[in-house]
Amino acid sequence: MDDHFKWAFGYCAARGYAQPVAATNPQALWFDAGKPDQIGRFILGGASGEAAAAFAAVDAPHIYVDFAAPRETILPHVPPGWQPRDPMWLMAARPDMPPARPTPDFTIELDEGADRFEAIARHADGALAARGVLGIHGTTAVYDQIVTEAQFGRRGLGSAIMAELGRCAVRRGATECLLVATSDGKALYERLGWTLRSDIVSAISPSA
């Protein structure tokens, strides 16, 4: 299965969405997001040659269309009125994350579900410091929403959250890990040994 498609299944598990289904118009995976600003999402993987047809097939507002392809290949086909999202990257790693440095002033809480884990770091005073989510689909683990609160930055909490989720992935038998990084997180993931697989190009259909 295409890595972008694998990511979509794990992402839906992480977000609590129903699993993606095959769509025919356009030919893609589809999942419902159910948000006012994101009704749902088409995942087309590396099908860059179908970009123009895929965008043309969407006739509803607030629909995301995502490709795992270079931006210069996709952006010329984005129709007027659509909103291209900021650059993102599909990245991959082994499930055994490198050990994180100690974070003595913080504790990490873990919430475990059937196919979803959430790790939360709290300061000694109880304040939320960082969090992250992991979705499991088969042998693929997908990391999502890795966030450190601004006042707790540069204390190794992002790495600690990733390491905790990595232990969960190993325990569940994952053999590969995927995530979609924004520019804010890309450098952290590269330091932790994640490698780039592809650009992710995403655009949103107009509201009216």
C-alpha positions in Angstrom: 0.0 0.0 0.0 1.2 3.5 -0.8 2.7 5.2 2.3 0.3 8.1 2.0 -2.6 5.7 2.2 -1.1 3.9 5.1 -0.7 7.2 6.8 -4.4 8.0 6.2 -5.6 4.9 8.0 -3.3 5.5 11.0 -4.2 9.2 11.1 -7.9 8.4 11.2 -7.2 6.0 14.2 -5.3 8.8 15.9 -8.1 11.3 15.3 -11.0 9.0 16.2 -12.4 9.2 12.6 -14.0 6.3 10.8 -11.5 4.4 8.6 -11.0 5.7 5.0 -13.0 4.2 2.2 -12.4 4.0 -1.5 -13.8 6.8 -3.6 -14.5 6.8 -7.3 -14.8 10.5 -8.0 -12.0 11.2 -7.8 -10.2 7.9 -7.5 -8.8 8.2 -4.0 -9.2 7.3 -0.4 -11.8 9.3 1.4 -12.6 9.9 5.0 -15.1 12.1 6.9 -13.7 14.7 9.2 -17.0 16.2 10.2 -15.7 19.7 11.0 -17.2 22.9 9.7 -13.9 23.9 8.1 -13.0 20.3 7.0 -15.9 18.2 5.9 -13.7 15.4 4.6 -10.5 14.6 2.8 -9.4 12.9 -0.4 -6.0 11.1 -0.3 -4.5 10.6 -3.7 -1.0 9.4 -2.8 1.5 9.9 -5.6 -1.2 10.2 -8.4 0.2 13.6 -9.5 -1.0 13.1 -13.1 -4.6 13.1 -11.9 -4.4 16.4 -10.0 -6.5 18.5 -12.4 -9.2 15.9 -12.7 -9.3 15.3 -8.9 -9.7 19.0 -8.1 -12.4 19.3 -10.9 -14.4 16.5 -9.4 -14.9 18.2 -6.1 -18.0 20.4 -6.0 -18.6 20.8 -2.3 -17.1 23.4 0.1 -14.4 22.7 2.8 -13.0 19.5 1.2 -9.3 18.8 1.4 -7.5 17.1 -1.5 -4.0 15.8 -0.6 -1.2 14.5 -2.8 2.2 12.9 -1.9 4.0 14.7 -4.7 6.3 17.7 -5.3 4.6 21.1 -4.8 5.7 22.3 -8.2 3.9 19.3 -9.8 0.5 19.9 -8.0 0.2 23.7 -7.4 -0.2 24.7 -11.1 -3.4 22.5 -11.1 -5.0 24.1 -8.0 -8.2 25.9 -9.3 -8.9 29.6 -8.6 -10.6 30.1 -5.2 -9.0 27.0 -3.6 -6.6 27.5 -0.7 -3.3 25.7 -0.8 -2.1 24.8 2.7 1.4 25.4 4.0 4.1 23.0 3.0 4.1 19.6 4.7 6.2 16.4 4.4 5.5 12.7 4.8 8.2 11.2 7.0 9.1 7.7 8.1 11.1 6.0 10.9 11.5 2.7 12.7 9.3 2.3 15.8 12.2 2.2 18.2 12.7 5.9 18.9 16.0 7.1 20.4 16.0 7.5 24.2 14.9 11.0 25.3 16.9 13.0 27.8 15.5 13.1 31.4 12.7 15.5 32.1 12.7 15.5 36.0 10.2 18.3 36.4 7.6 16.5 34.3 5.6 13.4 34.4 4.1 11.7 31.3 0.6 10.2 31.5 -0.6 7.6 28.9 -4.1 7.0 27.7 -4.4 3.7 25.8 -7.2 2.6 23.5 -7.8 -0.2 21.0 -5.9 1.6 18.2 -5.0 4.9 19.7 -2.5 6.2 22.4 -2.3 9.7 23.8 0.8 10.8 25.8 0.5 13.9 28.0 3.4 15.6 29.8 2.6 17.7 32.8 4.8 20.0 34.9 5.1 19.4 38.6 2.5 22.1 39.2 0.0 20.2 37.0 0.2 22.4 34.0 -0.1 20.7 30.6 3.3 20.9 29.0 3.2 18.7 25.9 1.1 16.0 24.2 1.1 13.7 21.3 -1.1 11.0 19.8 -0.4 7.7 18.0 -2.8 5.8 15.7 -2.2 2.1 14.9 -3.3 0.4 11.8 -1.9 -3.1 11.2 1.9 -2.8 11.5 1.9 0.9 10.8 2.0 3.5 13.6 1.1 7.1 12.8 2.2 10.0 15.0 -0.1 13.1 15.2 -0.5 16.4 17.1 2.9 16.4 18.7 2.7 19.8 20.5 4.8 21.4 23.2 3.3 24.5 25.0 5.4 27.6 24.3 6.4 28.2 27.9 7.9 24.6 28.1 9.9 24.7 24.9 13.5 23.5 24.6 13.2 21.0 27.6 13.2 17.8 25.6 9.5 17.3 26.0 8.8 16.7 22.3 11.4 14.0 22.2 10.1 12.5 25.4 6.5 12.3 24.0 7.9 10.7 20.8 9.9 8.1 22.8 6.9 7.2 25.0 4.7 6.8 21.9 7.5 4.8 20.3 7.4 2.3 23.1 3.7 1.9 22.6 4.2 1.3 18.9 6.8 -1.4 19.6 4.5 -3.0 22.1 1.7 -3.2 19.5 4.0 -4.8 17.0 4.4 -1.8 14.6 7.2 -2.2 12.1 7.1 1.2 10.6 6.1 4.7 11.7 4.8 7.6 9.6 3.8 11.2 10.2 3.1 14.3 8.2 5.3 17.1 9.4 4.8 20.9 9.3 7.7 23.3 9.1 7.4 23.7 12.9 8.1 20.0 13.6 10.3 18.9 10.7 13.6 19.7 12.3 12.7 17.8 15.5 11.8 14.7 13.6 14.9 14.8 11.5 17.0 15.0 14.7 15.2 11.9 15.9 16.2 10.0 12.8 13.0 10.4 10.7 13.6 10.5 6.9 11.7 12.3 4.2 9.4 10.3 1.9 7.6 13.0 0.0 6.2 16.4 0.0 2.5 16.5 0.9 0.5 19.0 -1.0 -3.0 19.8 0.3 -5.6 22.3 -0.9 -9.0 23.2 0.4 -12.1 23.7 -1.8 -13.7 27.2 -1.5 -16.5 27.9 1.0 -18.9 29.0 -1.8 
